[in-house]
Amino acid sequence: MTDDLPLSTPFSAEDEGYMRRALQLAAHARDAEGEVPVGAVLVQGEEIIGLGWNRNITLNDPSAHAEIMALRAAGERLSNYRMPGATLYVTLEPCAMCAMALVHARIGRVVYAATDPKTGAAGSVFDTLVSDRHNHRVAVRGGLLAEESSVMLREFFRARR
């Protein structure tokens, strides 16, 4: 499932702005915490309700992915674990763990930058977000600023080798 726009329709200026913020958070994860550079921005209406970046190493927590951190921040801010209609902007395609958290939170839409051909759960490897087995499906659109995100990830892992 994709959002209502045809794939040939360009992303909006708002989409690009939120993804650029997610890329800033990814750079923060890399530079300030030595984490895999993934950032996430959760938006409801025109308001940012949650920000996150990878913190697995920093927190010694395998669930501390950028998406989960953004969901936790939003949940605390809203005093609710559900965010119906919200859009998550994330610099890397969500994994299965994050995808299921997004389904449970009733996120309306996910926009991601780079695909994850090893563990992506938004169409690359799994179709978790749109599975008809769930009682909620999330609209998905990928590829926004994908090159910027891919370069950041490649350079991070190249420096680690």
C-alpha positions in Angstrom: 0.0 0.0 0.0 1.2 3.5 -0.8 -0.3 6.8 0.2 -2.9 8.3 -2.1 -0.4 10.0 -4.3 0.9 8.2 -7.4 4.6 7.2 -7.1 5.4 9.7 -9.9 4.0 12.6 -7.8 6.8 14.6 -6.1 7.0 14.8 -2.4 5.7 18.0 -0.8 8.0 20.7 0.5 6.8 19.8 4.0 7.8 16.2 3.4 11.2 17.3 2.4 11.6 19.7 5.3 10.7 17.0 7.9 13.1 14.5 6.2 15.9 17.0 6.3 15.3 17.3 10.0 15.4 13.5 10.3 18.8 13.6 8.4 20.0 16.1 11.0 19.1 13.7 13.8 20.8 10.9 12.0 24.0 13.0 11.8 23.6 13.7 15.5 23.4 10.0 16.2 26.6 9.4 14.3 28.6 12.4 15.5 27.5 12.8 19.2 26.9 9.1 20.1 28.7 7.0 17.6 25.5 5.3 16.6 24.3 4.1 13.2 23.0 7.3 11.6 19.2 6.9 11.5 16.9 9.7 12.5 13.1 10.0 12.8 10.6 12.8 13.0 7.0 12.1 14.0 4.4 14.7 12.9 0.7 15.0 13.7 -1.0 17.7 11.7 1.6 20.4 11.4 3.2 19.7 14.8 6.3 17.7 15.5 5.3 15.3 18.3 8.4 13.2 18.6 12.0 13.1 17.6 14.3 10.1 17.7 17.7 8.8 16.6 19.4 5.5 17.0 20.5 5.0 20.6 21.0 1.2 20.8 24.7 1.4 21.8 24.3 4.4 24.1 21.4 2.9 26.0 22.5 -0.7 25.7 19.0 -1.3 24.4 18.3 -3.3 21.2 14.9 -1.7 20.9 16.3 1.9 20.9 15.9 2.4 17.2 15.1 6.0 15.9 11.5 5.1 15.2 10.9 3.7 18.7 12.6 6.7 20.3 10.3 9.0 18.4 7.2 7.0 19.3 8.3 7.0 23.0 8.8 10.8 22.9 5.4 11.3 21.3 3.6 8.9 23.7 5.0 10.8 26.6 4.1 14.2 25.1 0.6 13.1 24.2 0.0 10.9 27.2 -1.2 8.3 24.7 0.3 5.3 23.0 -1.7 5.9 19.9 -1.0 8.5 17.3 -3.7 8.1 14.6 -3.0 9.9 11.4 0.5 10.9 12.3 3.3 10.7 9.8 6.7 9.3 10.6 9.7 10.5 8.5 12.7 8.2 8.9 16.0 8.1 7.1 16.1 4.3 6.7 13.2 1.9 5.9 11.8 0.5 9.2 12.7 -3.0 10.4 10.0 -5.5 11.4 10.2 -4.5 15.1 9.7 -0.8 14.3 7.0 -1.6 11.7 4.9 -3.4 14.2 5.3 -0.6 16.8 4.1 1.8 14.1 1.1 -0.4 13.4 0.2 -0.7 17.1 0.5 3.1 17.4 -1.9 3.5 14.5 0.5 5.7 12.6 -1.2 6.9 9.4 1.8 7.2 7.1 5.5 6.4 6.9 7.9 8.3 4.6 11.4 6.9 4.5 14.6 7.8 2.7 16.8 4.8 2.0 15.6 1.3 1.5 17.0 -1.5 3.7 17.5 -4.6 1.5 18.5 -6.8 4.4 15.8 -6.1 7.0 13.3 -3.6 5.6 9.7 -4.1 6.6 8.1 -1.5 4.4 8.4 -3.4 1.1 12.0 -4.3 0.6 12.1 -7.6 2.5 8.8 -7.7 4.4 5.5 -5.9 3.9 4.6 -5.6 7.5 3.1 -2.1 7.4 0.5 -3.0 4.8 -0.2 -6.6 5.7 -3.9 -7.4 5.5 -3.4 -9.6 8.6 -3.3 -6.5 10.8 -6.4 -4.5 11.8 -4.5 -1.3 10.8 -2.4 -0.6 7.7 0.1 2.2 7.3 0.5 4.2 4.0 4.1 3.9 2.9 6.2 6.0 0.6 10.0 5.6 0.2 12.8 7.3 -1.6 12.7 10.9 -0.2 16.3 12.1 0.0 17.4 8.5 -0.3 20.8 9.4 -1.7 21.7 11.7 1.2 20.7 9.0 3.7 22.4 6.2 1.8 25.7 8.1 1.5 25.6 8.8 5.3 25.1 5.2 6.1 27.7 3.9 3.6 30.3 6.3 4.9 29.5 5.4 8.5 30.0 1.7 7.9 33.0 2.2 5.6 34.7 4.1 8.5 34.0 1.2 10.8 35.7 -1.4 8.7 
